[in-house]
Amino acid sequence: MIIADELPEISSETLKDLIKNAKYTVVFPLLAGTWQTANLISSSQYALAIVCATTTVLTTLILIGTISLSDWFGRLSFEEKGES
């Protein structure tokens, strides 16, 4: 069991760096899904291409939403603490 006093302190710079790096990882699922969709279209598997493209878009939107919320909550908590 971890006691709250034993948790390491996370600085605002660490969290900002994590969020900044996470913003770049959103591109990878989009590129992979686009590549797979193109392969499915080239092999005349149009129904699977539509499913793959839809899944790619939804995954990317979920990642963007999650990262945006974490960025917003991080900024909100830092403003409350008085950090910049």
BELJOWO-V15739 format. One record per helix or strand of 2 or more residues. SS is the DSSP state (H for helix, E for strand). FROM is the first residue (numbers start at 1). TO is the last residue. Records with the same first field share a line. If there is no record, write none. Layout:
SS=FROM-TO / FROM-TO
This chain:
H=4-6 / 12-42 / 46-81
